[in-house]
Amino acid sequence: MEEAHERNKAQYQPLLDECRQLWKAYAVLGLVGMARRRAIADVCRQAESA
């Protein structure tokens, strides 16, 4: 069970890192609160449809 968890963790770690970078970048640009959440949701929807 732990091996599967470690494989999944390794698989999604780059995506998690990108999400954190995007979150910080939007904060630097001044997007906060609901505006930042909506902007990230828009990016996620576009990524899923691509």
C-alpha positions in Angstrom: 0.0 0.0 0.0 2.8 2.4 0.8 4.5 1.7 -2.5 1.4 2.8 -4.4 1.2 5.9 -2.3 4.9 6.7 -3.0 4.4 6.2 -6.8 1.3 8.5 -6.8 3.2 11.1 -4.8 6.1 11.0 -7.2 3.8 11.2 -10.2 1.9 14.2 -8.9 4.8 16.1 -7.3 5.7 18.2 -10.4 2.0 19.2 -10.8 1.9 20.2 -7.1 5.0 22.2 -7.5 3.6 24.1 -10.5 0.4 24.8 -8.6 2.3 26.3 -5.7 4.3 28.4 -8.1 1.2 29.7 -9.8 -0.4 30.5 -6.4 2.6 32.5 -5.4 2.9 34.3 -8.8 -0.7 35.4 -8.5 -0.1 36.7 -5.0 2.9 38.7 -6.3 0.7 40.1 -9.1 -1.8 41.3 -6.5 -4.5 38.6 -6.9 -5.9 37.6 -3.6 -8.8 35.8 -2.1 -11.7 34.8 -4.4 -10.1 36.5 -7.5 -7.0 34.3 -7.1 -9.1 31.2 -6.6 -11.2 31.9 -9.7 -8.1 32.6 -11.8 -6.5 29.3 -10.8 -9.8 27.5 -11.4 -9.9 29.0 -14.9 -6.3 27.8 -15.5 -7.3 24.3 -14.3 -10.3 24.1 -16.6 -8.2 25.2 -19.6 -5.6 22.6 -18.7 -8.2 19.8 -18.4 -9.7 20.7 -21.8 -6.3 20.8 -23.5 
